Amino acid sequence: MQRDPVERAARSEQDLYDVATWEPRSAVDRLAARLYGAILPTVRAVLILVAVVLLVVLVVGGVLSAVLEPEVGALVALSAVPALLLAAYVWRADVTTEEPLGLLVATFLLGLLFAPFAGVVNDALSGAVGVDLDSTLLAVPFFFLVVGPGEEVVKLAAVRLYAYRDPRFDAVVDGAVYGAVAGLGFATVENALYISQQLAANGDGAAVGVTAVRALAGPGHVIYSGIAGYYLGLAKFNPDDAGPLVVKGLLVAAVVHALYNSLAGIAPSLLAVSTGVPLVVGFVGFVVVYDSLAGYYLYRKLERYRRTYHDVGAGGTPDPTPEVTEFDDSFGHGGGAPRSGPGSEPETEPGK
């Protein structure tokens, strides 16, 4: 920790209070400390309260009221299954101790609660500047400047406000786990909004199609926020560079997110025209390929962390098998104790 020149030169017994060091001594000092201690919890409480109010307004206002119907609720649940499976994979990929269920559930709920923030901002700004998000060419700058960054900030806030501050968030890779879970909560609400709106506009005939589309869109949110969360984990353990690390994670996640939104309206049609396959097949093919590429970026982060974890013996036992093939990509797992598995020399990623 950097110290003032006076502190470095002074004798250890010399009192430097209010000169080069400080601790709460006077009544004003103690008041300042109490106020600071109260500000952050108050801000968190206000944000959560506003998020709850927005969610209630969406339900009472009819936007999400249909989700309370058993049939619609079942469709929403089905649409979230692929995202849930992907989040579970990221959780299993955590080579350190398993994350407590309470923190995972709290992060999911915060991701769910904060989702309306992004929806309100997207709708308000797109209306203010006259951007039709279904008009791809005009919407592309909006995706990169508003939708991608805004939604990724909201999901990362769901991690930062609670799980990040918990001492059980004790490894860099934990950031990816909680980021993925926040993305799952966000995707669940977004799916509910789309399914409810489509059913209201087109009736039950649209149920299967819109559910399938939302099921394909959900995993992307898990991937994007998993990437941003990984860098948030790096930030926690590199406080001197925490700001740039958080910005880097958000920048990568937002660009990947916005690029998906931009291409989703173009690539499937081009694929269908060039290959002669139905448009729906082109859309499925595009999503699978794009999510695979984006997911591979996150996978490489998790895999490199896993291999290094075992290579340095961070789990308490050095890796007994130093030689593995380049195709060895399995993840170790176990109960509450540190997980173990094969490892190898960490790979160096291009440009890192």
Secondary structure, 3 states (H helix, E strand, C coil): CCCCHHHHHCCCCCCCECCCECCCCCHHHHHHHHHHHHHHHHHHHHHHHHHHHHHHHHHHCCCCHHHHCHHHHHHHHHHCHHHHHHHHHHHHCCCCCCCCHHHHHHHHHHHHHHHHHHHHHHHHHHHHHCCCCCCHHHHHHHHHHHHHHHHHHHHHHHHHCCHHHCCCCCCCCHHHHHHHHHHHHHHHHHHHHHHHHHHHHHCHHHHHHHHHHHHHHHHHHHHHHHHHHHHHHHHHCCHHHHHHHHHHHHHHHHHHHHHHHHHHCCHHHHHHHHHCCCHHHHHHHHHHHHHHHHHHHHHHHHHHHHHHHHHCCCCCCCCCCCCCCCCCCCCCCCCCCCCCCCCCCCCCCCCC
